[in-house]
């Protein structure tokens, strides 16, 4: 069961990490026609460029659309703070408030890895 739990946590962590900024995706999450996802902030930057927007994963021209499944999942997953000195953990929605209350070195400006904790009952 511990192996299954670890695999589930890793899969969700990967699914909720933006491939452009490497931050946890919260709020607006969008996908290309092939299903590759990026956070809404990165998608807006990609779409505002002078060229036709391209998916950063498959490089296809794309019109991003919302990924409702991940938008619903992100706020309720449990995250631990990526900073080694910080022992905070909470839901994705709480992570947004936690990050914005920290100093610049602990802000969302710096790329970081997140840890997701998933409880799987078999």
PyMOL commands that set and color helices and strands:
alter all, ss='L'
color gray80, all
select helices_A, chain A and resi 2-15+40-47+68-74+92-100+104-106
alter helices_A, ss='H'
color red, helices_A
select strands_A, chain A and resi 29-31+37-39+65-66+78-80+89-91+115-117
alter strands_A, ss='S'
color yellow, strands_A
deselect
rebuild
show_as cartoon
